[in-house]
Amino acid sequence: MLGRFLSAENYTELLARGQHRSASLLHFEPDVMRSSYNRRPFTVQHQLTAHPLFSLDSLFTLCRRMPQEQILFRLGNIPGDAELETSYDRYKRDLTLADTLDHFEERQAYICINNPERDPEYQPIIEGLLGEVAAQTDAMDPWISWYSTYIFISTRDAVTPYHMDREMNFLLQIRGAKTVHLWDQDDDDIMSPEQKDLLLSRIGSRPRYRPDFEAKAMTYQLSPGLGVHHPFIAPHRVHTGPQLSISLALTFRTRQSDMWTDAHRFNARLRKLGLHPRPIGKSALIDQTKCNLARLGQRVHRMLAPVEADA
């Protein structure tokens, strides 16, 4: 699985790094953070635009030395309603990684570097940024339990199709321009309670885009030095401008979002039984109870699995 799970000790170290950083690279408006985090999108500022590790040459060097399975690539200009999971295979055509790197703009390509923090040269800056995020969120949403980061390199007119992730995200624009369309994750017309239960239970594919969603999009124009917060499971679609684009996504989960995820999974089990459970988010007490029952069921299943294997 992509990303890294954090123990309590790991998180404490990450948080301390962010709290004691002498020069911050991320700049948040405290009032906006308190009022909007994980509720609705908002912009943040950063100081990564001149950092040498995020130059195109440095990133292409990173692509050449990382394990190839961590580098995804395809054509950039694809339909906005394409299925994200299959888009890299479907729209790769005859591209190879070497050809993509050597003729990137000519091929009008798109590259996603998975988990650049696994590279020793990139690990300190990326974990430092995550520490700064933790320093801002800890009072409201303590304990980042997992994180995964991605660097996107896109030529002109590239598209990241409509989808929703199972975590939170700060998308930071480093070079070029991006238009980010986000939708309200709490709007039942955009995602029904049942669709959320299935999404977080990883049953079937992600909910699909419909043209009537467009009127409800919240649109953010990102330029170098600007980023936008994606709340938990907020649907989004991204378009680059007429020039090459580089951006960094810091995605993460917390104890709170893990609780919501397990509560949704419990709801999905109830739906399989033909029941119609209360949607998650209506009662914190009921949500926590569902989470506890889901986790109890997981523990029982793990305990019984060796017995079933020996039967």
C-alpha atoms as one frame of an Amber mdcrd trajectory, in Angstrom:
protein
   0.000   0.000   0.000   1.218   3.507  -0.787   2.073   5.807   2.086   3.247
   5.388   5.645   1.371   4.589   8.852   2.468   6.581  11.895   2.659   5.284
  15.453   2.069   7.646  18.374   5.829   8.052  18.668   6.193   8.763  14.935
   3.445  11.379  15.109   4.959  13.052  18.168   8.260  13.387  16.318   6.541
  14.770  13.206   4.536  17.260  15.269   7.610  18.450  17.185   9.442  19.006
  13.913   6.634  21.245  12.686   6.217  23.122  15.964   9.916  23.949  16.319
  10.718  24.740  12.694  12.616  28.019  12.570  11.394  29.070   9.122   7.981
  27.842   7.956   7.390  26.968   4.323   3.603  26.884   4.724   1.523  29.900
   5.740  -1.986  29.433   7.114  -4.585  31.980   8.220  -5.354  30.729  11.752
  -8.999  31.866  11.735  -9.625  30.276   8.340  -7.926  27.067   9.424 -10.083
  26.832  12.542 -13.339  27.574  10.752 -12.815  25.692   7.481 -10.441  22.754
   7.964 -12.149  19.540   6.871 -15.387  21.430   6.255 -14.771  23.419   3.072
 -11.841  24.267   0.798  -9.560  27.235   1.482  -6.284  28.544   0.102  -2.845
  28.475   1.751   0.463  30.039   0.773   3.851  28.335   0.558   7.498  29.025
  -0.269   8.451  26.099  -2.494   8.559  27.847  -5.852  12.320  28.494  -5.815
  13.316  25.309  -3.996  15.910  23.420  -6.097  14.395  20.004  -5.366  11.219
  21.037  -7.179  12.862  22.215 -10.384  11.997  20.203 -13.482  15.568  18.905
 -13.863  15.678  17.711 -10.242  12.310  15.989 -10.546  13.256  14.228 -13.774
  16.455  13.047 -12.054  14.281  11.764  -9.208  12.093   9.888 -11.726  15.152
   8.179 -13.182  16.485   6.939  -9.851  13.232   5.913  -8.128  11.744   2.429
  -8.582   9.781   2.589 -11.831   6.595   1.279 -10.196   6.423   4.515  -8.195
   6.236   6.641 -11.362   2.886   6.794 -13.166   2.627   8.498 -16.550   0.145
   9.000 -19.376  -1.052  11.556 -21.869  -2.114  14.740 -20.135  -5.163  15.877
 -22.099  -7.828  13.300 -21.209 -11.592  13.547 -20.568 -12.544  15.160 -17.275
 -14.962  12.332 -16.505 -12.487   9.504 -17.172 -12.093   6.872 -14.463  -9.004
   7.793 -12.446  -7.927   4.242 -11.565  -7.725   3.107 -15.190  -6.595   6.390
 -16.758  -2.856   5.658 -16.584  -3.226   2.419 -18.549  -6.001   3.612 -20.841
  -4.287   6.856 -21.885  -0.657   5.751 -21.899  -0.716   4.827 -25.588   2.830
   3.839 -26.621   4.591   6.047 -24.070   7.535   4.698 -22.083   8.998   6.422
 -19.059  12.267   7.169 -20.869  10.417   8.636 -23.842   8.159  10.655 -21.545
  11.121  12.182 -19.713  13.100  12.870 -22.882  10.179  14.404 -24.827   7.844
  15.509 -22.035   6.317  18.648 -23.516   6.389  17.321 -27.060   4.359  14.274
 -25.957   2.034  16.518 -23.894   2.456  14.074 -21.029   1.539  13.826 -17.350
   3.635  12.270 -14.565   2.682  11.362 -11.007   5.589  10.580  -8.650   4.256
   8.407  -5.842   5.779   8.870  -2.398   8.802  11.037  -3.163   9.401  11.098
   0.608  10.870   7.593   0.249  13.845   9.180  -1.488  16.488  10.228   1.090
  17.023  13.576  -0.613  13.326  14.492  -0.562  12.353  12.979   2.788  13.462
  15.883   5.048  11.588  18.630   3.220   8.407  16.633   2.730   8.263  15.378
   6.309   8.987  18.932   7.432   5.949  20.151   5.476   3.796  17.428   7.007
   5.062  18.477  10.431   3.897  22.034   9.696   0.465  20.687   8.748   0.359
  18.655  11.970   1.246  21.752  14.003  -1.818  23.477  12.559  -4.287  20.591
  12.812  -3.244  19.008  16.120  -5.503  21.094  18.354  -8.557  20.341  16.178
  -7.764  16.922  14.757  -4.892  15.252  16.632  -2.717  12.444  15.372  -1.981
  12.049  11.712  -2.198   8.272  11.443  -1.069   7.887   7.811   0.274  10.026
   4.988   1.183   9.732   1.338   2.575  12.432  -0.949   2.594  12.909  -4.701
   4.339  15.237  -7.143   2.420  15.997 -10.337   4.258  17.200 -13.448   1.888
  18.198 -16.245   2.213  19.758 -19.658  -0.285  22.296 -20.969  -3.987  21.476
 -20.933  -3.600  18.369 -18.762  -6.526  16.993 -16.783  -6.830  15.066 -13.528
 -10.325  13.599 -13.898 -13.163  13.937 -11.405 -12.646  11.725  -8.376 -12.561
  11.773  -4.595  -9.813  10.514  -2.282 -10.260   8.705   1.012  -8.231  11.249
   2.970  -7.518  14.983   3.353  -5.157  16.900   1.105  -3.208  20.118   0.688
  -2.403  20.644  -3.001   0.491  23.108  -3.431   1.155  24.739  -6.807   4.900
  25.199  -7.469   5.163  26.058 -11.172   2.585  27.054 -13.779  -1.137  27.386
 -13.146  -3.945  25.007 -12.233  -7.703  25.355 -12.022  -9.077  23.195  -9.223
 -12.790  22.409  -9.093 -14.003  21.069  -5.746 -17.426  19.891  -4.662 -19.063
  19.819  -1.234 -18.555  16.375   0.272 -21.634  16.907   2.461 -23.994  17.569
  -0.451 -26.136  14.442  -0.825 -26.828  15.305  -4.469 -23.082  15.071  -5.184
 -22.474  11.946  -3.064 -25.271  10.073  -1.348 -24.741   8.495   2.090 -24.791
   5.063   0.453 -22.140   6.093  -2.084 -19.903   7.308   0.752 -20.350   4.013
   2.602 -19.332   2.066  -0.507 -16.448   4.436  -1.304 -14.880   4.020   2.122
 -15.523   0.286   2.113 -13.759   0.124  -1.273 -16.744  -1.620  -2.817 -16.978
  -0.955  -6.529 -15.580   2.134  -8.250 -15.669   5.732  -7.036 -18.905   7.694
  -7.584 -18.986   9.114 -11.111 -19.313  12.670 -12.361 -22.590  13.965 -13.793
 -22.848  17.106 -15.971 -25.384  18.675 -13.592 -22.658  18.758 -10.897 -20.854
  21.544 -12.749 -23.105  24.304 -11.426 -22.111  23.385  -7.861 -18.337  23.421
  -8.384 -16.161  25.633  -6.159 -13.334  26.863  -8.379  -9.821  27.861  -7.266
  -7.181  29.354  -9.539  -3.768  28.240  -8.301  -0.571  30.059  -9.243   2.965
  29.381  -7.954   3.070  29.835  -4.170  -0.635  29.093  -3.678  -2.338  25.901
  -2.550  -5.815  24.675  -1.672  -7.131  22.386   1.069  -9.281  19.416   0.056
 -11.529  18.257   2.932 -11.996  14.550   3.637 -13.381  12.749   0.522 -14.198
  16.055  -1.229 -14.702  15.378  -4.974 -12.422  17.336  -7.283 -11.161  17.775
 -10.849  -7.998  19.622 -11.906  -6.920  21.321 -15.154  -3.523  22.810 -15.942
  -3.110  26.058 -17.830  -1.208  26.749 -21.070   2.222  26.093 -19.510   4.027
  23.266 -17.779   2.811  22.695 -14.217   4.423  21.232 -11.085   2.495  20.654
  -7.865   2.856  18.704  -4.621  -0.013  16.951  -2.843   0.227  16.254   0.894
  -2.475  13.689   1.661  -3.110  12.331   5.140  -5.526  10.631   7.499  -6.109
  11.199  11.184  -7.675   9.271  14.050 -10.893  11.178  13.357 -11.000  10.336
   9.650 -10.095   6.712  10.483 -13.111   6.636  12.810 -15.379   7.983  10.059
 -13.972   5.412   7.629 -14.702   2.485   9.928 -18.184   3.841  10.701 -18.902
   4.004   6.960 -17.664   0.428   6.605 -20.066  -0.662   9.325 -22.905   1.080
   7.488 -21.947  -0.750   4.292 -22.283  -4.084   6.120 -25.733  -3.083   7.373
 -26.763  -2.160   3.838 -25.706  -5.621   2.622 -28.234  -6.980   5.130 -30.983
  -4.870   3.548 -31.008  -2.263   6.315 -31.036   1.545   5.961 -28.593   2.909
   8.565 -28.388   6.484   9.773 -25.873   8.411   7.617 -22.458   9.057   9.109
 -22.034  12.605  10.387 -25.460  12.942  12.016 -24.430  11.762  15.495 -20.853
  11.639  16.800 -21.843   9.119  19.493 -23.513   6.739  17.050 -20.639   7.113
  14.585 -18.123   6.192  17.284 -20.226   3.190  18.311 -20.358   1.971  14.703
 -16.601   2.427  14.426 -16.034   0.418  17.612 -18.272  -2.402  16.368 -16.507
  -2.436  12.983 -13.112  -2.664  14.672 -14.336  -5.388  17.013 -15.526  -7.350
  13.989 -12.118  -6.925  12.337 -10.355  -8.235  15.451 -12.667 -11.242  15.671
 -12.130 -11.965  11.979  -8.334 -11.863  12.412  -8.574 -14.179  15.426 -10.718
 -16.686  13.552  -8.781 -16.570  10.293  -6.012 -19.024  11.436  -8.698 -21.398
  12.767 -10.567 -21.300   9.448  -7.305 -21.901   7.544  -6.607 -25.026   9.605
 -10.139 -26.408   9.313
